Amino acid sequence: MSEDKKTIAQSQQEAVSGIRWNESGLLPAVIQDARTLEVLMFAYMNPESLQRSLASGQTWFWSRSRSELWHKGGTSGNTQAITSIHYDCDSDTLLVKVVPEGPACHTGENSCFFREVPLDSPANVTDTAGAAVNAAGAESGRFAVLGELERVIAEREVNRPEGAYTTYLFDKGVDKILKKVGEEASETIIAAKNKDNAELRLEVSDLIYHLLVLLQERKLPLDEILEELSARHERPRRD
């Protein structure tokens, strides 16, 4: 085992040692999509399932009804690749952020929390620019494809499916990704200079895709870019 892996393993054990298991030796775990921040499911872990989750990089839980360990997606293929694990201020609940390979719910729904309790006067969600946004439609709209593309790219980085172009880029590393960003930017300039909107549409699409790959490689969420744009929009004009 390399020194880096030894250090990580030691840090994991130090963190786990501070966890407060309940009287049944279990710990509630909230599972959240790392890209969309949607809460996907709620389950329980015991010490062994947590260790398996840490070792495999995928979620494992303890089934209270069957009294056995279960690997999420082990049968269905709807696995969850772990991006981070946090525990709360009382050390008795986990928040596990994942990149899901498929629906979290056995019903086929993306999230187990798909049934809603109607409210008389639901509060509005406010975005970073101060505009009121309907909560139900926050993920919809004409830019939703960017969020979906960001999610797929994140999945590719974790799972590295053989033959996928995105896998190739992540395998080659940041220098290759930067080279492609430069190439697509140059081709975008040429298409615009030639006044060829059909070609410009294709080149801008390629450029945006490669920029999203770059953001994923640098672990810089697209949301932070959007927040920066919103902040700039709100600054007082100087002219």
KEZALO-890243 format. One record per residue (C-alpha): x, y, z; residue number from 1. Coordinates in Angstrom, 1 decimal. Example, Ala and Ser with C-alpha at 12.3 -4.5 7.8 and 13.67 -1.06 7.14 Angstrom:
! residues 2
[[12.3,-4.5,7.8],1]
[[13.7,-1.1,7.1],2]
END
This chain:
! residues 239
[[0.0,0.0,0.0],1]
[[1.3,3.4,-1.0],2]
[[1.9,6.1,1.6],3]
[[-1.0,8.2,0.3],4]
[[-3.4,5.2,0.6],5]
[[-2.1,4.5,4.1],6]
[[-2.7,8.2,5.1],7]
[[-6.3,8.1,3.6],8]
[[-7.0,4.8,5.3],9]
[[-5.8,6.2,8.6],10]
[[-7.9,9.3,8.2],11]
[[-10.9,7.2,7.4],12]
[[-10.5,5.2,10.5],13]
[[-10.1,8.3,12.7],14]
[[-13.3,9.8,11.3],15]
[[-15.2,6.5,11.7],16]
[[-14.1,6.2,15.3],17]
[[-16.0,9.4,16.1],18]
[[-19.3,8.1,14.8],19]
[[-22.1,7.4,17.4],20]
[[-24.0,4.2,16.4],21]
[[-27.5,3.8,17.8],22]
[[-28.5,1.1,20.3],23]
[[-28.9,-1.4,17.4],24]
[[-25.4,-0.6,16.0],25]
[[-26.8,1.3,13.1],26]
[[-26.5,4.8,11.6],27]
[[-29.1,6.7,9.4],28]
[[-27.7,7.6,6.0],29]
[[-29.1,10.2,3.7],30]
[[-28.1,9.7,0.1],31]
[[-27.9,12.8,-2.1],32]
[[-27.1,13.2,-5.8],33]
[[-23.7,15.0,-5.8],34]
[[-24.5,17.0,-9.0],35]
[[-28.2,17.9,-8.7],36]
[[-28.3,17.8,-4.8],37]
[[-31.5,15.9,-5.0],38]
[[-32.1,13.7,-2.0],39]
[[-32.3,10.2,-3.4],40]
[[-33.0,7.8,-0.5],41]
[[-32.7,7.1,3.2],42]
[[-31.2,3.9,4.6],43]
[[-29.1,2.5,7.4],44]
[[-25.5,1.5,7.7],45]
[[-23.7,-0.6,10.2],46]
[[-19.9,-0.6,10.7],47]
[[-19.4,-3.4,8.1],48]
[[-21.5,-1.7,5.4],49]
[[-19.7,1.6,6.0],50]
[[-16.4,-0.1,5.7],51]
[[-17.5,-1.8,2.5],52]
[[-18.7,1.5,1.1],53]
[[-15.3,3.1,1.9],54]
[[-13.4,0.2,0.4],55]
[[-15.5,-0.2,-2.8],56]
[[-16.5,3.4,-3.5],57]
[[-20.1,2.3,-3.8],58]
[[-22.9,2.4,-1.3],59]
[[-23.6,-0.6,0.9],60]
[[-26.3,-0.7,3.6],61]
[[-27.8,-2.9,6.3],62]
[[-31.3,-4.2,5.7],63]
[[-33.3,-4.1,8.9],64]
[[-36.1,-6.3,7.4],65]
[[-33.8,-9.0,6.1],66]
[[-31.0,-8.6,8.6],67]
[[-28.3,-8.7,6.0],68]
[[-25.9,-6.4,4.1],69]
[[-27.0,-5.2,0.7],70]
[[-25.1,-3.6,-2.1],71]
[[-27.2,-0.8,-3.7],72]
[[-27.6,-1.8,-7.4],73]
[[-25.9,-5.2,-6.9],74]
[[-28.9,-6.8,-8.6],75]
[[-30.5,-4.0,-10.6],76]
[[-27.3,-2.4,-11.7],77]
[[-28.4,1.0,-10.3],78]
[[-25.2,1.5,-8.3],79]
[[-24.2,4.7,-6.5],80]
[[-20.6,5.9,-6.8],81]
[[-19.6,7.8,-3.7],82]
[[-18.1,11.3,-4.1],83]
[[-18.1,12.2,-0.4],84]
[[-19.3,11.2,3.1],85]
[[-20.1,13.6,5.8],86]
[[-21.4,13.1,9.3],87]
[[-23.4,15.7,11.3],88]
[[-22.6,17.7,14.4],89]
[[-24.0,15.0,16.7],90]
[[-22.0,12.3,14.8],91]
[[-25.1,10.1,14.5],92]
[[-26.2,10.7,10.9],93]
[[-24.4,10.3,7.6],94]
[[-24.8,12.4,4.4],95]
[[-23.5,10.4,1.5],96]
[[-23.1,12.2,-1.9],97]
[[-23.1,10.0,-4.9],98]
[[-23.2,9.8,-8.7],99]
[[-26.1,7.4,-9.3],100]
[[-26.0,5.0,-12.2],101]
[[-29.8,4.7,-12.3],102]
[[-32.9,5.3,-10.3],103]
[[-32.6,5.1,-6.5],104]
[[-36.1,3.9,-5.9],105]
[[-37.3,0.3,-6.4],106]
[[-40.4,1.8,-8.1],107]
[[-38.2,3.2,-10.9],108]
[[-38.5,6.8,-9.7],109]
[[-35.2,8.7,-9.6],110]
[[-35.7,9.5,-5.9],111]
[[-37.6,7.6,-3.2],112]
[[-39.1,11.0,-2.2],113]
[[-41.4,11.4,-5.1],114]
[[-44.7,11.7,-3.2],115]
[[-45.4,15.2,-2.2],116]
[[-47.6,16.7,0.6],117]
[[-49.6,19.6,-0.9],118]
[[-49.1,23.0,0.9],119]
[[-51.5,25.9,1.0],120]
[[-48.8,28.6,0.5],121]
[[-45.4,27.1,-0.4],122]
[[-42.5,29.4,0.0],123]
[[-40.6,30.4,-3.1],124]
[[-37.0,29.3,-3.8],125]
[[-34.8,32.3,-4.5],126]
[[-31.8,32.1,-6.8],127]
[[-28.5,33.9,-6.4],128]
[[-29.7,36.8,-8.5],129]
[[-32.7,37.4,-6.2],130]
[[-35.3,36.1,-8.6],131]
[[-38.1,34.0,-7.3],132]
[[-38.1,30.5,-8.7],133]
[[-40.8,27.9,-8.4],134]
[[-39.3,24.9,-6.5],135]
[[-40.9,22.3,-8.7],136]
[[-39.5,23.9,-11.8],137]
[[-36.1,24.7,-10.5],138]
[[-34.4,21.9,-12.5],139]
[[-36.4,22.4,-15.6],140]
[[-36.1,25.0,-18.4],141]
[[-34.1,25.4,-21.5],142]
[[-30.7,25.1,-19.7],143]
[[-31.6,21.8,-18.0],144]
[[-29.6,19.9,-20.6],145]
[[-26.4,21.4,-19.2],146]
[[-27.2,20.0,-15.7],147]
[[-27.9,16.6,-17.3],148]
[[-24.7,16.7,-19.3],149]
[[-22.7,17.7,-16.2],150]
[[-24.2,14.7,-14.4],151]
[[-23.3,12.3,-17.2],152]
[[-19.8,13.6,-17.4],153]
[[-19.4,13.1,-13.6],154]
[[-20.6,9.5,-14.0],155]
[[-18.1,8.9,-16.8],156]
[[-15.3,10.1,-14.6],157]
[[-16.2,7.7,-11.8],158]
[[-17.2,4.6,-13.9],159]
[[-14.9,5.0,-16.9],160]
[[-17.0,2.9,-19.3],161]
[[-14.7,1.4,-21.9],162]
[[-14.9,3.0,-25.4],163]
[[-16.5,6.2,-24.2],164]
[[-14.9,9.4,-25.5],165]
[[-15.3,11.1,-22.1],166]
[[-13.4,8.2,-20.5],167]
[[-10.6,8.7,-23.0],168]
[[-10.3,12.4,-22.0],169]
[[-10.2,11.6,-18.2],170]
[[-7.7,8.8,-18.8],171]
[[-5.4,11.2,-20.8],172]
[[-5.7,13.9,-18.1],173]
[[-5.9,17.7,-17.9],174]
[[-3.4,18.4,-20.6],175]
[[-5.4,16.6,-23.2],176]
[[-8.6,18.2,-22.0],177]
[[-7.0,21.6,-22.2],178]
[[-5.7,20.9,-25.7],179]
[[-9.3,20.0,-26.8],180]
[[-10.7,23.1,-25.3],181]
[[-8.2,25.2,-27.2],182]
[[-8.9,23.4,-30.5],183]
[[-12.7,23.8,-30.1],184]
[[-12.3,27.5,-29.2],185]
[[-10.2,28.0,-32.4],186]
[[-12.8,26.2,-34.5],187]
[[-15.6,28.3,-33.0],188]
[[-13.7,31.4,-34.0],189]
[[-13.2,30.2,-37.5],190]
[[-16.9,29.2,-37.9],191]
[[-18.0,32.7,-36.6],192]
[[-15.5,34.4,-38.9],193]
[[-16.9,32.4,-41.9],194]
[[-20.4,33.5,-40.9],195]
[[-21.4,29.8,-41.0],196]
[[-24.1,29.5,-38.2],197]
[[-24.7,25.8,-38.9],198]
[[-21.0,25.1,-38.3],199]
[[-20.9,27.6,-35.4],200]
[[-23.7,25.7,-33.6],201]
[[-21.7,22.5,-33.8],202]
[[-18.4,24.0,-32.7],203]
[[-20.0,25.9,-29.7],204]
[[-21.7,22.6,-28.6],205]
[[-18.3,20.9,-28.8],206]
[[-16.6,23.8,-26.8],207]
[[-19.3,23.7,-24.1],208]
[[-19.0,20.0,-23.7],209]
[[-15.2,20.1,-23.4],210]
[[-15.5,23.0,-20.9],211]
[[-17.8,20.9,-18.8],212]
[[-15.3,18.1,-18.9],213]
[[-12.6,20.5,-17.7],214]
[[-14.8,21.8,-14.9],215]
[[-15.4,18.2,-13.8],216]
[[-11.6,17.4,-13.9],217]
[[-11.0,20.5,-11.7],218]
[[-14.0,19.6,-9.4],219]
[[-15.5,23.1,-10.1],220]
[[-19.3,22.8,-10.2],221]
[[-21.2,24.5,-13.0],222]
[[-23.3,26.1,-10.2],223]
[[-20.3,28.1,-9.1],224]
[[-19.9,29.5,-12.6],225]
[[-23.5,30.5,-12.7],226]
[[-23.2,32.1,-9.3],227]
[[-20.3,34.2,-10.6],228]
[[-22.2,35.3,-13.6],229]
[[-25.2,36.2,-11.4],230]
[[-22.9,38.2,-9.0],231]
[[-21.4,40.1,-12.0],232]
[[-24.9,40.8,-13.3],233]
[[-25.8,42.4,-9.9],234]
[[-22.8,44.6,-9.6],235]
[[-23.3,48.3,-10.1],236]
[[-22.5,49.5,-13.7],237]
[[-19.4,51.7,-14.0],238]
[[-20.3,53.4,-17.3],239]
END
